[in-house]
Amino acid sequence: MKDWDRGREALIAPAAARNRAAILAVLRDVLPETGTILEIASGSGEHAVHFAAALPALSWQPSDPEPAYRRSIAAHAEAAGLANLRPPLDLDAAAAAWPIARADAILCINMVHIAPWSATEGLMDGAARTLAPGGVLFLYGAFREGGRHTAESNAAFDQDLRARDPRWGVRDLEAVADTAARRGLRHEARIGLPANNLALVFRRPASAASA
């Protein structure tokens, strides 16, 4: 929880305030008009509150495997008082089973690089099981492309991540897309966002025949 305010149940992640507007602009274009949105690794819960408030026709389901983060999500949600924001789930992306049967879209922000690769594989497995036909998987974060970092700041970020935990690191976009494709998820869009981050959009085919 580096750079987070740990003095309260409701944690504050400075990056959430910086990137939420840019992410929301993309979400308005790719999410369904109604349905359940499952957020994986919700962290502090600030994104969940912001997006649920901006998209009231959607039911927002935050989740995180860490108890401290779930407490933070619940504290932010209580303060916001949003009818379309559900209590957080205890959900580990790498787990073989998730505590939710179906979602119309799945959102995962800044998890892929701050987790072992098994979490990305589990995310794709879970998305293939859980997404409704035609449903979207949305990823946000730093990625390498063509085996190279897209900016010097991302290279430095990658070194810092790997120093903190050798299982972490900025991932190759192509490896992520291939992992999704092997689960039947189509890579639909790559969208450049501020601070050398990318939004990646994958979609489960509307029918088995179109897979």
Disulfide bonds with the S-S distance in Angstrom:
none
